[in-house]
Every structure is written in C-alpha cells, then in structure tokens.
Amino acid sequence: MSKRIVILGGGESGTGAALLAKKKGFDVFVSDQGVLKDKYKEELVAQGIALEEGKHSEEKILNADLIIKSPGIPDKAELVKKAKAKGIEIIDELEFGYRYLKGKVIAITGTNGKTTTTLLTYHLLKSAGLNVALAGNVGFSLARQVAEQDHDWYVIEISSFQLDGTTSFKPTVGILLNITPDHLDRYEYSLQNYVNSKFRLIRHMDEHSTFIYYKDDKIVGAEVRAKLIAAKQIAVSLSDESTSVHFDGSKMSFGFGHAYKIAQDETTLKGPHNLINTMAAVSAAEVAGVSLEAIRKGLSTFKNAPHRLESVGTIKGVEFVNDSKATNVDSVVYALGSYAGPLVWIAGGIDKGNDYTLIDKEVKAKVRTLICLGKDNEKLKKAFGGLVPTIKETQTVKELVRIALAEAKQGDVVLLSPACASFDLFKNYEDRGDQFRAAVQELKKEVEGHSA
C-alpha cells in the first residue's frame, strides 16, 4: 500500500506539493479549510487527487504518514498539535520539493528586499543561458517546478514561515539580506525566535556552500559574529571597504574571484537598498558560474516586479513612481532614500502601528507635499504636520494623481510609498498600485492630448 500524504492548504504551495506527491506515487489527499481557487481545484481534479474544502476532516488527516502544511498554518493550530501528538511527520512544501530536486539551490530570505533580489538573481542566471527555475514566494511553488521538469539551478524566495517547516533543506547558496521585527505574533513576540527562524537557512550548509549576507544589518551582523558557520561567507556592505563585496561611495566593488566594479547607473535599480540587493545577486550569480560579461548585460536588461519603485509615467517632467508594496515604515525608508528630492509623497491606508519618527529627517529634507490616501489620515497628519509644507487628502486615485501633478514642479518625483496596508480602499497593495498606474496613464494621455 502506498504511503499516505495529506496536504493542508490548497493554494499554490499545496497544489504544487500534491502534484509532486502524485507523480511520485503517493496516496494524496488535499484539505483546505477555505474555498479552493478554481484553477487549483481543476488541476487537482484533473490529476485524480482527492480533496475537500471548507473543512479539515480529522479522520482523513490524522491517518497520514506525512503531512505537508501551508506556511500560513501555525504550529499552534489544534490540528497540527494533534498530528504531532500522533507522531506524524509535518513539513513544508519547500522541504518536500527539496527532497526530490536534482539541481542546486540559491535560497534568498530577509525581511525586506527578497523579491527584488530573487528576481534579479534569476534574471542574471536565465539571461546567461543557465537552466534555471524561479520558485517559492515569487513565481511557482518549488514542488511544482520539481514535478514539471529538472533544472540545474533553482532560485527560491523563502519566508521565515517556510523555513520553519524545513528539516534537511540545504542551499548551495544562501542569501540573508536583513532582519527587522516582523510577524512577531507567530514567534511568541520574541525577536530572537524570529531571528532563529531566518538562520535556519544555513543550518545544514557546509564548506561546499556559500552564505551571502548583509554585514551592516545590526541583527544579521551580530548573529553571524556569534555563530560558528561552516559555509564559505561573502559579506556585503555599503560602507566597510574591508569586505570582499562593498560600495566604495561611487561603485559596487567585487573582490572575490577576479576583482571588478559596477556603477549603479549600469543597472536598472535605484536607491541604496538596491545596491545591497544587486551586490547579493551578482555575488550569487558569480558563484553559479555566470561570466562578468553576462552579469553586466543582465543588470542592464532587468525589469523589477510591479509595485516596487516602479516608474509608471512622466508628465510635464514629473516622474510618477509606484511603490505600493511598501506597506511598512522600513520599506518607506528605502523608498525615500532612493531619491534626492523634491518629492510629492503619497502615504496612508491602514496603519500597522507605525513609528513615523524613523523617517522624520528624510521627509523634512525631501518632501514638498504629503498626500494622504486613506479613510483615516489623522496619525499621518499629526506625525508630519510640522515637517511638510503642504498636506492634502483624498480617497480616490483619479483625484490623487491630479493633486500630485498640481503640487509637483518639473523634475520632482511623485512617490506612492504608503507605509500602510491597503484594505480600507483597495483589495490589496497590487490593486492600489494597478489603479495608481492606470490613473497616471490616463492623466498623461489627457495632458499630452491637450498640449498636442
């Protein structure tokens, strides 16, 4: 009788795990407490995979030999506790996919910047002609990619939740960008627990692996100094010229392998945080054997994911930038640091307990006008009332872009970097960014049509 695998959660990771488990000959059952998306349900049914939705039937779950759970389901969930009490092995889809892949892994984690770094690393390998798959929190699940075909390399964006469910996961290259307090409700409100989760990345790495990390990050730097790390280390720094990879004030300098320098204007990414992301990605690409010529070419052709400092149009010499993904203050720090000013800054939405004093200096130095886009803007107005010459409010994107253009002068940047969740006025941050982009394009046509 074949081994029974139960998968909790039927989203991208759960469906990917089910497809791989089915391919490997297991008896597979998918259980989702919510409603499955049509595309995933159709895939599962087409493969003859048993499923249920709207509930978790314990009698069909607790007879499993192995449970693969969605990263979103915490260990303290009652069903997970019961499974553990019965001695059932519980892992994440990432771990399951890893057990069957034949290639090498570049795994990227960090509180901020991991999507950009993952996409750039993948682009550098792909454009150089390597047989590479993109997986994890961006693109398709690792298990799906492994089920569909073998690759020489897998570039994977990984969250702490996914790392929590790994037992043998061992990347060839691991990248840790930064750690700032996040998801602490999942970690018993202990920052150290969250830090420990991130460092599971390197738990099994050895002298044949390479660990790339951002040395200037206080938490990451201190943790690396305190640990015995078997992997080869590549430290990335914005200031310490003694590290093999650093920014010398004008160019990114790479000193391992053969030494070379790359200026940021040779890349498509702006801002100090993207120097970190780029140095990490280039280091990983070099470890993977990509030539310097191919790296330079890849850097010049990369397009970042939408909603991350995405330039969506220029009207009358004013550039409009969509950074809707910036849903916390840490992300806004990066965004404000990417521009010299003057800025028309758009912020607002559902506040996450933000400490706006972190950006006081940048806002005071660079922001000409703050436009609040949200149902309740009192906290923003109170925080920046004495720092910004003009504060405006709106709850519609069409009005927003018109106010922004009226307030801006030629050469200014209009920056949507909200520091807040979007659910008061939008479905999600993508919806907010999409509406902003569409409104800018519409206004551009209108303005340029009148001036033609």
C-alpha positions as CSV (number, residue, x, y, z in Angstrom):
1,M,0.0,0.0,0.0
2,S,1.4,3.4,-1.0
3,K,2.4,6.0,1.7
4,R,-0.4,8.5,2.5
5,I,0.4,12.2,2.2
6,V,-2.1,14.7,3.5
7,I,-1.7,18.3,2.3
8,L,-3.2,21.1,4.5
9,G,-3.9,24.1,2.3
10,G,-4.7,24.1,-1.4
11,G,-3.1,27.2,-2.7
12,E,0.0,27.4,-4.9
13,S,2.3,25.6,-2.5
14,G,-0.3,22.9,-1.5
15,T,-1.3,22.2,-5.1
16,G,2.4,22.1,-6.2
17,A,3.1,19.6,-3.3
18,A,0.1,17.5,-4.4
19,L,1.2,17.3,-8.0
20,L,4.7,16.2,-7.0
21,A,3.4,13.7,-4.4
22,K,1.0,12.2,-7.1
23,K,3.9,12.0,-9.6
24,K,6.0,10.1,-7.0
25,G,3.2,7.6,-6.5
26,F,1.8,8.6,-3.1
27,D,-1.8,8.3,-1.9
28,V,-2.6,12.1,-1.8
29,F,-5.3,14.0,0.0
30,V,-5.7,17.8,0.0
31,S,-7.7,19.5,2.7
32,D,-8.4,23.2,2.8
33,Q,-10.5,25.0,5.4
34,G,-11.4,27.7,2.9
35,V,-12.6,27.6,-0.7
36,L,-10.1,26.4,-3.3
37,K,-9.4,28.7,-6.2
38,D,-10.9,27.3,-9.4
39,K,-7.5,27.0,-11.2
40,Y,-6.1,24.8,-8.3
41,K,-9.3,22.7,-7.9
42,E,-9.3,22.0,-11.7
43,E,-5.6,20.9,-11.6
44,L,-6.2,18.6,-8.6
45,V,-9.4,17.0,-10.1
46,A,-7.6,16.5,-13.5
47,Q,-4.9,14.6,-11.7
48,G,-7.4,12.5,-9.8
49,I,-6.3,13.9,-6.4
50,A,-8.8,13.5,-3.6
51,L,-9.7,16.8,-1.9
52,E,-12.0,18.6,0.5
53,E,-12.7,22.2,1.0
54,G,-14.5,24.3,3.7
55,K,-13.3,21.9,6.5
56,H,-10.5,19.7,7.9
57,S,-11.8,16.2,8.5
58,E,-9.6,14.8,11.2
59,E,-10.4,11.2,10.4
60,K,-9.0,11.8,6.8
61,I,-6.0,13.8,8.1
62,L,-4.7,12.1,11.2
63,N,-4.1,8.8,9.4
64,A,-1.4,10.3,7.3
65,D,2.2,9.1,7.1
66,L,3.3,12.6,6.2
67,I,1.6,16.0,6.5
68,I,2.7,18.9,4.3
69,K,1.1,22.1,5.7
70,S,0.7,25.5,4.2
71,P,3.2,28.0,5.6
72,G,0.3,30.1,6.8
73,I,-0.9,27.5,9.3
74,P,0.9,28.0,12.6
75,D,2.4,25.1,14.7
76,K,0.0,26.0,17.5
77,A,-3.1,25.2,15.4
78,E,-5.1,22.5,17.1
79,L,-5.0,20.1,14.2
80,V,-1.2,20.4,13.9
81,K,-0.8,19.7,17.7
82,K,-2.9,16.5,17.3
83,A,-0.9,15.3,14.4
84,K,2.4,15.9,16.3
85,A,1.0,14.0,19.3
86,K,0.4,11.1,17.0
87,G,4.0,11.2,15.8
88,I,3.1,12.2,12.2
89,E,5.9,14.0,10.4
90,I,4.9,17.5,9.4
91,I,6.9,19.5,6.9
92,D,6.5,22.5,4.5
93,E,6.1,22.2,0.7
94,L,9.6,23.8,0.4
95,E,11.1,20.8,2.2
96,F,9.1,18.3,0.2
97,G,10.2,19.8,-3.1
98,Y,13.8,20.0,-2.0
99,R,13.8,16.2,-1.2
100,Y,13.2,15.5,-4.9
101,L,15.2,18.1,-6.8
102,K,18.3,17.2,-8.6
103,G,19.9,20.6,-9.2
104,K,21.4,23.3,-7.0
105,V,19.6,25.9,-4.9
106,I,20.1,29.6,-4.4
107,A,17.8,30.5,-1.5
108,I,17.0,34.1,-0.6
109,T,15.4,35.4,2.6
110,G,15.2,38.6,4.6
111,T,12.5,40.9,6.0
112,N,12.8,43.3,3.0
113,G,14.2,43.2,-0.5
114,K,14.0,39.4,-1.1
115,T,11.6,39.6,-4.0
116,T,13.8,42.0,-6.0
117,T,17.0,40.1,-5.1
118,T,15.3,36.8,-6.1
119,L,14.1,38.1,-9.4
120,L,17.4,39.8,-10.2
121,T,19.4,36.6,-9.4
122,Y,17.1,34.5,-11.5
123,H,17.4,37.0,-14.4
124,L,21.2,37.0,-14.2
125,L,21.3,33.2,-14.5
126,K,18.5,32.9,-17.0
127,S,19.8,35.6,-19.4
128,A,23.3,34.0,-19.2
129,G,21.7,30.8,-20.6
130,L,21.7,28.6,-17.5
131,N,18.9,26.0,-17.0
132,V,17.2,27.7,-14.0
133,A,13.8,27.8,-12.4
134,L,12.2,30.6,-10.3
135,A,10.3,29.3,-7.3
136,G,9.0,30.0,-3.8
137,N,7.2,33.1,-2.7
138,V,7.6,34.6,-6.2
139,G,6.6,32.6,-9.2
140,F,5.5,28.9,-8.8
141,S,6.0,26.7,-5.8
142,L,9.2,24.7,-5.6
143,A,7.3,21.4,-5.6
144,R,5.5,22.3,-8.8
145,Q,8.8,23.3,-10.5
146,V,10.4,20.0,-9.4
147,A,7.3,18.0,-10.6
148,E,7.3,19.6,-14.0
149,Q,11.0,19.2,-15.0
150,D,14.5,19.0,-13.7
151,H,16.6,22.2,-13.7
152,D,20.3,22.7,-12.9
153,W,19.5,25.7,-10.6
154,Y,16.5,26.8,-8.6
155,V,16.4,30.4,-7.4
156,I,13.9,30.5,-4.5
157,E,12.4,33.3,-2.4
158,I,11.8,32.0,1.1
159,S,9.9,33.3,4.1
160,S,10.6,32.5,7.7
161,F,7.3,30.5,7.8
162,Q,8.6,28.3,5.1
163,L,12.0,27.8,6.8
164,D,10.2,26.8,9.9
165,G,8.9,23.7,8.1
166,T,12.3,22.5,6.8
167,T,14.4,19.7,8.2
168,S,17.0,18.8,5.5
169,F,16.9,21.9,3.3
170,K,20.5,22.8,2.3
171,P,21.0,25.5,-0.3
172,T,24.2,25.7,-2.4
173,V,24.0,29.5,-2.0
174,G,22.0,31.1,0.8
175,I,21.4,34.9,0.9
176,L,20.2,36.7,4.1
177,L,19.5,40.4,3.4
178,N,18.3,41.8,6.7
179,I,16.2,41.2,9.7
180,T,13.7,43.7,11.2
181,P,10.9,42.8,13.6
182,D,8.1,41.3,11.7
183,H,5.4,38.6,12.2
184,L,6.3,38.5,15.9
185,D,2.8,37.2,16.8
186,R,3.9,34.0,15.1
187,Y,7.1,33.9,17.2
188,E,5.6,34.4,20.7
189,Y,6.6,38.1,20.4
190,S,10.3,37.1,20.7
191,L,12.6,38.7,18.2
192,Q,15.2,36.0,18.8
193,N,12.7,33.3,17.8
194,Y,12.2,35.2,14.5
195,V,16.0,35.6,14.1
196,N,16.5,31.8,14.7
197,S,13.9,31.1,12.1
198,K,15.7,33.1,9.5
199,F,19.0,31.5,10.3
200,R,17.5,28.0,9.6
201,L,18.6,29.0,6.1
202,I,22.2,28.0,6.9
203,R,21.6,25.2,9.4
204,H,22.8,22.4,7.1
205,M,25.1,24.4,4.9
206,D,28.8,23.2,4.8
207,E,32.1,24.1,3.3
208,H,30.8,23.4,-0.2
209,S,28.0,26.0,0.3
210,T,28.2,29.8,0.2
211,F,26.5,32.2,2.6
212,I,26.0,35.7,1.4
213,Y,24.8,38.3,4.0
214,Y,24.4,42.0,4.5
215,K,27.0,42.7,7.1
216,D,25.8,46.3,8.0
217,D,22.4,44.9,9.3
218,K,22.8,45.1,13.1
219,I,20.9,41.9,13.8
220,V,22.4,39.8,11.0
221,G,25.9,41.1,11.6
222,A,25.8,40.3,15.4
223,E,24.3,36.9,14.8
224,V,26.9,36.0,12.2
225,R,29.7,37.0,14.6
226,A,28.2,34.9,17.4
227,K,27.8,31.7,15.3
228,L,30.1,29.0,14.0
229,I,29.2,28.9,10.3
230,A,30.6,26.1,8.2
231,A,29.7,27.7,4.8
232,K,32.0,30.0,2.9
233,Q,31.0,33.5,3.7
234,I,30.6,36.6,1.4
235,A,29.8,39.7,3.4
236,V,28.1,42.6,1.6
237,S,28.5,46.1,2.9
238,L,27.6,49.7,2.0
239,S,30.4,51.1,4.0
240,D,33.1,48.6,5.1
241,E,35.7,48.5,2.4
242,S,37.5,45.6,4.1
243,T,34.7,43.3,2.9
244,S,35.1,41.5,-0.4
245,V,31.8,43.0,-1.7
246,H,31.1,46.6,-0.9
247,F,30.1,50.0,-2.2
248,D,33.1,52.3,-2.3
249,G,31.0,55.5,-2.5
250,S,30.7,55.6,-6.2
251,K,30.7,51.9,-7.4
252,M,29.9,48.4,-6.2
253,S,33.2,46.6,-5.7
254,F,33.5,42.8,-6.0
255,G,36.8,41.3,-4.8
256,F,36.3,37.6,-4.7
257,G,37.2,35.6,-7.8
258,H,38.5,38.3,-10.0
259,A,38.1,41.9,-8.9
260,Y,35.8,44.3,-10.8
261,K,33.5,47.3,-10.2
262,I,30.0,48.1,-11.3
263,A,28.3,51.5,-11.1
264,Q,24.6,51.6,-10.1
265,D,23.7,53.6,-13.2
266,E,24.8,50.5,-15.2
267,T,21.8,48.7,-13.6
268,T,18.1,49.4,-13.8
269,L,17.6,49.7,-10.0
270,K,17.8,52.8,-7.9
271,G,18.5,53.5,-4.2
272,P,20.9,52.3,-1.5
273,H,18.8,49.2,-0.7
274,N,19.1,48.1,-4.3
275,L,22.9,48.4,-4.0
276,I,22.6,45.7,-1.3
277,N,20.2,43.6,-3.4
278,T,22.4,43.9,-6.5
279,M,25.6,43.1,-4.7
280,A,24.0,40.0,-3.2
281,A,22.5,38.9,-6.6
282,V,25.7,39.5,-8.5
283,S,27.7,37.5,-5.9
284,A,25.3,34.6,-6.2
285,A,25.5,34.7,-10.0
286,E,29.3,34.6,-9.9
287,V,29.2,31.6,-7.5
288,A,26.9,29.9,-10.1
289,G,29.5,30.5,-12.8
290,V,28.0,33.4,-14.7
291,S,30.6,35.4,-16.6
292,L,31.2,39.1,-15.8
293,E,30.1,40.0,-19.4
294,A,26.8,38.2,-18.9
295,I,26.3,39.8,-15.4
296,R,26.8,43.3,-16.8
297,K,24.4,42.6,-19.7
298,G,21.8,41.1,-17.3
299,L,22.0,44.1,-15.0
300,S,21.2,46.4,-17.8
301,T,18.1,44.4,-19.0
302,F,16.5,43.6,-15.7
303,K,12.9,44.6,-15.0
304,N,11.7,44.5,-11.4
305,A,8.4,43.2,-10.2
306,P,5.5,45.7,-10.3
307,H,4.7,47.9,-7.3
308,R,8.4,48.1,-6.2
309,L,9.7,51.6,-7.0
310,E,8.1,51.1,-10.5
311,S,8.3,54.1,-12.7
312,V,4.8,54.3,-14.3
313,G,5.0,57.5,-16.3
314,T,6.4,61.0,-16.6
315,I,4.0,64.0,-17.1
316,K,5.4,67.5,-17.7
317,G,8.8,66.5,-16.4
318,V,7.3,64.9,-13.2
319,E,8.0,61.2,-12.7
320,F,5.3,59.1,-11.1
321,V,6.6,56.1,-9.1
322,N,4.5,53.2,-7.8
323,D,5.9,51.7,-4.6
324,S,2.6,50.3,-3.4
325,K,4.4,47.2,-2.0
326,A,5.8,49.5,0.8
327,T,3.3,48.6,3.4
328,N,5.5,49.4,6.4
329,V,7.9,52.2,7.5
330,D,11.0,50.1,6.9
331,S,10.1,49.9,3.2
332,V,9.4,53.6,3.0
333,V,12.9,54.2,4.5
334,Y,14.3,52.5,1.4
335,A,12.0,54.4,-1.0
336,L,12.8,57.9,0.4
337,G,16.5,57.0,0.3
338,S,16.2,56.3,-3.4
339,Y,15.6,59.9,-4.4
340,A,17.3,63.2,-3.7
341,G,14.1,65.1,-3.7
342,P,12.0,67.2,-4.0
343,L,9.1,64.7,-3.6
344,V,5.4,64.6,-3.6
345,W,4.9,61.7,-1.2
346,I,1.6,59.7,-1.2
347,A,1.0,57.7,2.0
348,G,-1.9,56.2,4.0
349,G,-4.2,53.3,4.5
350,I,-4.5,51.0,7.5
351,D,-1.7,51.9,9.9
352,K,0.3,48.9,11.3
353,G,1.4,50.7,14.5
354,N,3.9,52.6,12.5
355,D,6.7,54.7,14.2
356,Y,6.9,57.6,11.8
357,T,9.8,59.2,13.7
358,L,12.1,56.8,11.8
359,I,11.6,58.8,8.6
360,D,11.3,62.3,10.1
361,K,14.6,63.6,8.7
362,E,14.2,62.2,5.2
363,V,10.6,63.6,5.0
364,K,11.6,67.0,6.3
365,A,14.6,67.2,3.9
366,K,12.9,65.9,0.7
367,V,9.1,66.1,0.8
368,R,7.4,69.1,-0.7
369,T,3.8,67.8,-0.3
370,L,2.3,64.9,1.5
371,I,-0.9,63.5,0.0
372,C,-2.8,61.2,2.4
373,L,-4.7,58.4,0.7
374,G,-6.9,56.7,3.2
375,K,-10.1,56.7,5.2
376,D,-8.4,57.8,8.5
377,N,-5.3,60.1,8.0
378,E,-5.1,61.6,11.5
379,K,-1.9,59.8,12.5
380,L,-0.1,60.8,9.3
381,K,-1.2,64.4,9.6
382,K,-0.2,64.6,13.3
383,A,3.2,63.0,12.5
384,F,4.1,65.2,9.6
385,G,2.1,68.4,10.1
386,G,5.1,70.4,11.3
387,L,7.6,68.8,8.8
388,V,5.9,69.1,5.4
389,P,4.9,72.5,3.9
390,T,1.6,71.1,2.4
391,I,-0.7,68.2,3.4
392,K,-3.6,67.2,1.2
393,E,-6.1,64.4,1.5
394,T,-8.2,62.2,-0.9
395,Q,-9.9,58.9,-1.1
396,T,-9.8,58.4,-4.9
397,V,-6.9,57.6,-7.1
398,K,-8.1,59.8,-10.0
399,E,-8.2,62.9,-7.8
400,L,-4.9,61.8,-6.2
401,V,-2.8,62.0,-9.4
402,R,-4.3,65.3,-10.4
403,I,-3.5,66.8,-6.9
404,A,0.0,65.3,-7.2
405,L,0.7,66.9,-10.6
406,A,-0.7,70.3,-9.5
407,E,1.6,70.2,-6.4
408,A,4.8,69.0,-8.2
409,K,7.2,71.0,-10.2
410,Q,9.2,69.9,-13.2
411,G,12.0,67.5,-12.1
412,D,10.0,66.4,-9.0
413,V,9.1,62.7,-8.3
414,V,5.6,61.7,-7.2
415,L,6.1,58.7,-4.9
416,L,3.4,56.4,-3.9
417,S,5.0,54.6,-0.9
418,P,2.1,54.2,1.5
419,A,3.7,52.8,4.7
420,C,0.3,51.2,5.4
421,A,-1.9,48.3,4.4
422,S,-4.4,49.0,1.6
423,F,-7.6,47.3,2.7
424,D,-9.5,50.4,3.6
425,L,-9.9,51.5,0.0
426,F,-8.4,48.6,-2.1
427,K,-8.5,44.8,-2.4
428,N,-4.7,44.6,-1.7
429,Y,-1.5,46.5,-2.5
430,E,-1.5,45.2,-6.1
431,D,-4.9,46.7,-6.6
432,R,-3.7,50.0,-5.2
433,G,-0.7,50.1,-7.4
434,D,-2.6,49.0,-10.5
435,Q,-5.2,51.8,-10.0
436,F,-2.4,54.3,-9.5
437,R,-0.6,53.2,-12.7
438,A,-3.8,53.3,-14.7
439,A,-4.7,56.8,-13.4
440,V,-1.3,58.1,-14.2
441,Q,-1.5,56.7,-17.8
442,E,-5.0,58.2,-18.2
443,L,-3.8,61.6,-16.9
444,K,-0.8,61.5,-19.2
445,K,-3.0,61.0,-22.3
446,E,-5.3,63.7,-21.2
447,V,-2.5,66.3,-20.6
448,E,-0.4,65.4,-23.6
449,G,-3.6,65.3,-25.8
450,H,-4.4,68.9,-24.7
451,S,-0.9,70.1,-25.3
452,A,-0.6,68.5,-28.7
